[in-house]
Amino acid sequence: MFELFQAAITPHQILLSLLLVLVVLYWLLVILGALDFETDLPDDLSDGDADVSHGHGVNTGGAWLTAGRFFGFSQVPIVVWMSFMILFMWFISLALNELWNAEASTGQALLLILPNLLLSAISTKLVTIPVAKLFKAMADADTEAEEVIGRTGIVCSIEADERYGQLEINARGVPLLINVRTRPGEPTLPKGTPARVTEAGPDHVWYFIEPLQS
């Protein structure tokens, strides 16, 4: 353990070690609730029509979008991608310098940066493939919730109360059945009552409803 600490604070490793410490502190603050974690994807990368132009007539939007899709930082929040990237760069830097830079030469360490970046980017891409699927499922759930909230339907279960209920929404001629509940303390809604969806419950498993005012 002491040798690992010594390797982590060598001149060619110290910068990556500091970045890794910042990553660990960030996620600790997120877990403790001191920081909010934004799950939205960058707008310029999630939009297929994104086009960014810079000076001298050079258009880099397409190249940036292609790179984002290839390396995976357009499929997950950038903070997640950067966290994995820094983690891999730290480990791979240790391994490369241990194998090919035993004398701790600064020049040799600089030469190893390029293969480190390439290996770290590929590793991050592979790791973020399943993570991207998770974020896509979360985004799909948010989109579904946005489409349902505000819609009206008919209570089709025997009743809808604060523990259970079902609402049938007529969506483009195809009935959409969702699990619903009333807010605590509000009256039970019998079958056939027109109601409006007001808010999504935890994880969008069910939705809050309220009766339509007559």
N, C-alpha and C positions, 0 to 999 in steps of 0.2 A: 504493500500500500504506500509506503514511504517513497519507493522508487517511482511509482506512478505519479505521486505528487511532485517529485523532483522533475520528472519528464514534462509535467503539465505547466511548470513555471519556467521552462527553458526559454531563451529569447525568441526562438522560432515557433513556440507553441503558446506563449502567454496571451497573445491577442485572441486566439480561438478559445482559450480557457476562460477569458473574461466574457466573451460573447456567450459561452455556454452557461456561465454563472447567471448572466442576465436572463437567458431563456428559462432557467430553472426558477429564478425569482419571479418572473412574469407568471409562469403557470401556477406557482404556489399562491400568488395573489389572486389569480382567477379562481382557484379552488377554494380559497378562504372568502371569496366574495368581495374582495377589495377592488377588483377590476372586473369590468364587463367584457365578456368574450363575444365579439361580433362574428356571426357565422355567414354573413352575406359574402358573395363572391364579388371581386372587383368589377365595377360596371363596364370598364373598357375591355375586360377579358371575357365576361359572360355574354356580351352582345356580339353576335357573329358579324354585325355590320360596322363594328368599331373601326375607325380609321383615324389615325393620329398623324399629323404632318408637322414636321419640324423645319427649321430654317434651311435655306439654300435649295429648296425644292425637293428635299429628300423625304420620301414617305416611309416611315418606319412602322406604321400601324400593322400592316400585314405580317411583317417579320416578327414583331413583338407578339402578336396573337398566335402565330405558328409556334414560336418558342414556348409560349405559355401552355399550349396544348401538348407539345412534345414532352416537356419536362414536368408537366403536371401542376404548375402554379396557377392555372386558370380554372382548375376543377375543385380546388379547396381554398379556404381563406388563406391569404398570403402569410399570416402569422403562423399558421400550422405548417405550411411549406417551409418557411424560413427556419422554424424550430428543428424540423427533421434535417434540413440541409446543414445547419450549424453542428448538430449532433454528429452526423456522418463525417463532416469535415474534421472535427476534433479527433474522432477515432482513427480515421484514415491517415491523418497527419502523423499521429503517433506511430502507426504501423509503418508508413513509408519512411519516416526518419529513423526508425529503429532498424529497418532493413538496409537502407541505402544512404544513411547520413549519420553513421555512428560517431563521426568526429564533430557533429553539431556545426557543420559549415553553413554559414548564412547563404552563400551562393548556391550550394546544393539544395538548401531548404527552399529557396526561391524557385529553382527548377522543378521541384516537386509540387508546386502549387497547381500547375495546370492539370497533371493527372489526378490530383486530389479533387479539384473542381469537377472534372468529368466523372470520376467514380462516385462522388457524393451526389451529383445531379441524377445519375442513373439510379443509384440506390434510393434516393428520395422519390423518384418517379415510381419505382416498384412498390415502395411502402405506401404511397398515397393513392394507389389504385383502389384498394378496398376502402380507404378513408373517404375518397371521392364519392363512392357509392353511398356511403352513410350520409354525407352532406346532401347528395342529390335526393335521397329519400326524405330527408328533413325539409328540403326546399319544396318537394312535391306535396308534403303534408301541409306546409304553410300556404301553398297555392290553393289546395283543396279547401282549406279553412276559409280563405278569403272569398272563394266562390260560393261557399255555403252561408257564411254569415250575412244576415240581412234578408235571406230568402224566407218565404212563408210556406207553410205546409199544414197537413192535418195530422193530429195525433192518431196513430193507428194501433197502438197498444191499448190494453184495457184502460189504462190511465198513465199519466206521466207525473211523477213526483220528484222529490229531491234525490231519490235513490235509483230510479230507473224509468225509462220510457222510450218510445220510438216515434219518429216523425217521418211522414211520407211527403217528399217534395216532388212536384211535377217538373222535371227538368227536360225540356224539349220533347215532351211527350213520353219520356221514359221515367217511371217512378224511381226516385232516389230515397233509399231508406237509411236513416241515420239514428244513432243512439243519442238520446237527449235526457236532460234533467231540468227541473225547475230550481230556482234559487232557494236556499234554506229559508223556511218561514213563509214561503208563498203557497197559495192553495194548489191542491192537486187538480190537474186538467184531465177530464174524462175523455174517452175515445170520441173522435169526431170534432174535437175543439180546434179551430184554426189558431195557429201559433207562429211566431217569428223567431228565427235563430238569432241570438244576440251576441254570443261569445263562444269561443272554443274552450273546452275543458283541457285538463292536463294531457299533453301528447296527442291532442286532437282525437282521442278515443271516443269522446262524447261532446255534446254541445249544450249550452244553456238556452232555454227558450222562455218566451213570455207570451201570454194570450194576446191575440189581436183585440184592440179596443173596438167595441161595437159602436 
